[in-house]
């Protein structure tokens, strides 16, 4: 969908480069990027600086669309990202779009312009489309849970951990990591099979440590066919350890509820169902009548496209 939308956006708002990341809607950490930028060889540096930069950071941006030139009052060097990287590539303005609704942050997109600035009219065009794109992104995430999981079984003897430097370069990894990741996330060429989310959770940890942001350095990324990975970053000496594992049922539940646009009550009900509660227990724990519980279930079935509790839990938990 993102690849289909980009040419449409470019028809109305020309740009010279872009970086479009999906995000974990709860932690707001980037997961699956598509990008066409002149500094791809410096990808770890680009990610590190994007997370370390306060100007128009997607987690802090008050408006759906913001211009770098406007946010800095024309002093682009106030942006760490521009000062240390974008300036070298002749970038003269960036239009940053954030796709957020009441269920979470689903994505952010940076459009780069080399020579000239984005106009207020162009910002207005982008702003006009953010709501519908946000809903489409959320619905795409919801559809992943309707896919049949491949239940990928990959042999491994120990934990899957990458150790990154402060510059997000891979410093070390556990023995099974390379084989495990190549099976789960096959690279397009002979490069290392490292999910982009690994760099993103590492960059988020560094941002937390420097006080730039306080979201946890955790991200859940869709592999395809209903499978999800969970990545977490933690400090280890002077490096950053990133653990990678198949998402647990608990990790999936929140994503499932948010992507299906469940209400707080409906999400609570699904969590209690996953814990083994029957209708009577649900009614008692939620202080509702059994009839009201059934009404909530009907609404959940309609939103998730499921027909039974068993099918609902299979999609939500992956089991």
C-alpha positions in Angstrom: 0.0 0.0 0.0 2.8 2.4 0.8 4.5 1.7 -2.5 1.2 2.4 -4.3 0.6 5.6 -2.4 4.0 7.3 -2.9 3.5 8.0 -6.7 0.1 9.4 -5.9 1.5 11.8 -3.2 4.3 12.8 -5.6 1.8 13.9 -8.2 0.6 16.6 -5.9 3.6 17.3 -3.7 7.0 16.6 -5.5 9.8 15.3 -3.4 13.3 14.0 -4.1 13.7 11.3 -1.5 11.7 9.6 1.2 11.8 7.3 4.2 8.5 5.7 5.3 8.4 3.5 8.4 5.7 1.5 10.0 5.7 1.7 13.8 4.6 -0.4 16.7 1.4 1.5 17.6 2.0 1.2 21.3 5.7 1.9 21.7 5.9 4.1 18.5 9.3 2.5 17.6 9.9 2.0 13.8 9.7 -1.4 12.3 9.5 -1.9 8.6 10.9 0.9 6.5 10.8 1.5 2.8 13.1 4.2 1.6 14.7 5.9 -1.4 17.4 8.2 0.0 20.9 9.1 -1.2 22.5 7.9 2.1 21.4 4.3 2.3 25.0 3.1 2.9 24.8 5.3 6.1 21.5 3.7 7.2 22.5 3.0 10.8 23.6 6.7 11.2 20.4 7.9 9.6 18.3 5.9 12.0 20.4 6.9 15.0 20.2 10.6 14.2 16.4 10.4 13.4 15.8 9.0 16.9 18.2 11.5 18.6 16.7 14.6 16.9 14.0 16.5 18.8 13.0 18.7 15.9 9.8 17.3 14.2 10.3 13.9 15.9 7.2 11.9 15.2 6.6 11.2 18.9 6.6 14.9 19.7 5.1 16.4 16.5 1.8 18.2 17.5 0.5 18.3 14.0 0.1 15.5 11.4 2.3 17.3 9.0 5.3 19.6 9.8 8.0 21.3 7.7 11.6 21.3 8.9 12.2 24.8 7.4 9.2 26.1 9.4 10.0 24.3 12.7 13.6 25.7 12.7 12.6 29.2 11.5 14.8 28.7 8.5 17.8 27.7 10.7 18.0 24.1 9.5 21.2 23.5 11.6 19.0 23.4 14.7 18.1 19.9 13.6 20.8 17.3 14.6 19.7 15.1 11.7 20.1 17.9 9.1 23.3 19.2 10.6 25.2 15.9 10.7 23.7 14.1 7.6 21.1 15.7 5.5 23.1 18.9 4.8 25.8 16.8 3.1 23.2 15.6 0.6 21.8 19.0 -0.2 18.4 18.5 1.5 16.8 21.9 1.9 13.5 20.9 3.5 11.7 17.9 5.0 7.9 17.4 5.2 7.3 15.0 8.1 3.9 13.1 8.2 2.7 11.2 11.3 -0.1 8.7 11.0 -1.7 8.5 14.4 -5.2 7.8 15.7 -6.7 7.0 19.1 -5.5 3.5 18.8 -1.8 4.4 18.4 0.9 5.6 16.0 1.0 3.4 12.9 3.6 5.1 10.8 5.7 8.1 9.9 6.9 9.4 6.6 9.7 11.9 5.8 9.7 13.5 2.4 12.9 15.2 1.4 13.3 18.1 -1.0 16.6 19.1 -2.5 16.5 22.7 -3.5 13.5 24.8 -2.4 10.9 24.4 0.4 7.6 22.7 0.8 4.8 25.3 0.7 1.9 25.8 3.0 -0.4 24.7 0.2 1.6 21.4 -0.2 1.4 20.9 3.6 -2.3 21.3 3.3 -2.6 18.7 0.6 -0.6 16.2 2.7 -2.6 17.0 5.8 -5.8 16.4 4.0 -4.8 12.8 3.3 -3.3 11.8 6.7 -6.6 10.6 8.3 -7.6 8.3 5.5 -4.0 6.9 5.2 -3.9 6.3 8.9 -7.1 4.3 8.8 -5.8 2.3 5.9 -2.5 1.5 7.7 -4.4 0.3 10.8 -6.7 -1.9 8.6 -3.6 -3.4 6.9 -2.2 -4.3 10.3 -5.6 -5.8 11.3 -5.6 -8.0 8.2 -2.3 -9.6 9.1 -4.1 -11.4 11.9 -6.5 -12.9 9.5 -3.7 -14.6 7.7 -2.9 -18.3 8.5 0.3 -18.4 10.5 3.1 -20.6 9.1 4.1 -21.4 12.7 7.7 -21.2 11.6 9.9 -23.6 13.5 13.6 -22.7 13.3 16.1 -24.8 15.2 18.1 -22.8 17.7 20.0 -23.8 20.8 20.2 -20.5 22.6 18.9 -16.9 22.7 18.9 -14.8 19.5 20.8 -11.6 20.4 22.7 -8.9 18.5 25.1 -6.5 20.1 25.3 -3.1 18.5 27.8 -0.3 19.1 26.7 3.2 20.0 26.8 3.9 16.3 24.4 1.0 15.7 27.1 -1.1 14.0 26.8 -4.9 14.6 29.6 -5.7 17.1 28.7 -9.3 18.0 25.9 -11.9 18.0 25.1 -15.2 19.6 26.0 -18.3 17.6 22.6 -19.2 16.3 21.6 -15.6 15.3 22.7 -15.5 11.7 21.1 -18.8 10.7 17.9 -18.0 12.7 17.5 -14.6 11.1 18.3 -15.8 7.6 15.4 -18.4 8.0 13.0 -15.8 9.3 14.0 -12.7 7.4 15.8 -13.8 4.2 17.9 -10.9 2.9 17.7 -9.9 -0.8 21.4 -10.4 -1.3 24.5 -11.6 0.6 24.1 -8.9 3.3 23.6 -9.8 6.9 20.0 -10.8 7.7 19.3 -8.1 10.3 15.7 -6.8 10.6 15.6 -3.0 10.3 13.7 -3.0 13.6 16.9 -4.1 15.4 18.5 -0.7 14.5 15.3 1.1 15.5 14.9 -0.4 18.9 18.7 0.2 19.5 18.3 3.8 18.5 15.2 4.2 20.7 17.2 2.9 23.7 19.9 5.5 23.1 17.1 8.2 22.8 15.7 7.0 26.2 19.1 7.2 27.8 19.7 10.7 26.6 16.2 11.9 27.6 15.0 12.5 24.1 12.0 10.2 24.5 10.5 7.8 27.1 8.8 5.1 25.0 10.2 1.6 25.7 12.8 0.3 23.2 10.5 -2.5 22.0 8.9 -3.2 18.7 6.7 -5.9 17.2 7.2 -6.4 13.4 5.1 -8.5 11.0 7.0 -11.1 9.1 4.2 -12.2 6.9 1.6 -15.0 7.0 0.4 -13.9 10.4 3.8 -14.3 12.1 5.2 -11.5 14.3 8.6 -10.9 15.8 9.3 -9.0 19.1 12.5 -7.1 19.4 13.8 -5.5 22.7 16.9 -3.4 23.3 18.9 -3.2 26.6 22.2 -1.8 27.7 25.1 -4.3 27.9 28.4 -2.7 28.9 29.2 0.0 26.3 27.0 -1.8 23.7 23.3 -2.3 23.0 21.9 -5.8 23.1 18.9 -6.5 20.9 16.9 -9.7 21.6 14.7 -11.2 18.9 12.0 -13.8 19.3 8.7 -14.8 17.9 6.0 -12.7 19.5 4.2 -14.3 22.5 0.4 -14.4 22.7 0.6 -11.5 25.2 2.7 -9.5 22.8 0.2 -10.1 20.0 -3.0 -9.3 22.0 -2.4 -5.6 22.4 -1.6 -5.2 18.7 -4.6 -7.3 17.7 -7.0 -5.1 19.8 -5.6 -1.8 18.6 -5.5 -2.8 14.9 -9.1 -4.0 15.1 -10.2 -0.7 16.7 -11.6 -2.5 19.8 -12.9 -0.3 22.6 -11.2 -0.5 26.0 -14.0 -2.8 27.2 -13.7 -5.0 24.2 -10.0 -5.2 24.5 -10.3 -6.1 28.2 -12.8 -8.9 27.3 -10.4 -10.4 24.7 -7.6 -10.4 27.3 -9.8 -12.2 29.8 -10.9 -14.7 27.2 -7.3 -15.4 26.4 -6.7 -16.1 30.1 -9.4 -18.8 30.0 -12.5 -16.9 31.4 -15.9 -18.2 30.4 -19.0 -16.0 30.0 -19.9 -16.2 33.7 -16.3 -15.3 34.8 -16.2 -12.5 32.2 -19.4 -11.0 33.6 -18.2 -11.2 37.2 -14.7 -9.7 36.5 -16.1 -7.0 34.3 -19.1 -6.2 36.5 -21.5 -6.8 33.6 -24.5 -9.0 32.9 -23.9 -12.1 30.8 -26.2 -10.6 28.2 -24.0 -7.5 27.9 -20.9 -9.8 27.6 -22.6 -11.5 24.7 -23.3 -8.1 23.1 -19.6 -7.2 23.4 -18.6 -10.5 21.8 -20.9 -9.9 18.9 -19.3 -6.5 18.3 -15.8 -8.0 18.6 -16.7 -10.8 16.1 -18.0 -8.1 13.7 -14.9 -6.0 14.0 -12.4 -8.9 13.6 -14.2 -10.9 11.0 -14.4 -13.9 13.3 -17.3 -16.2 14.1 -16.4 -18.0 17.3 -14.3 -17.5 20.5 -11.9 -20.2 19.3 -11.3 -18.4 16.0 -11.0 -15.1 17.7 -8.3 -16.3 20.1 -6.5 -18.2 17.4 -6.1 -15.0 15.5 -5.3 -12.8 18.5 -2.7 -15.1 20.1 -1.4 -17.0 17.1 -2.0 -20.3 18.9 
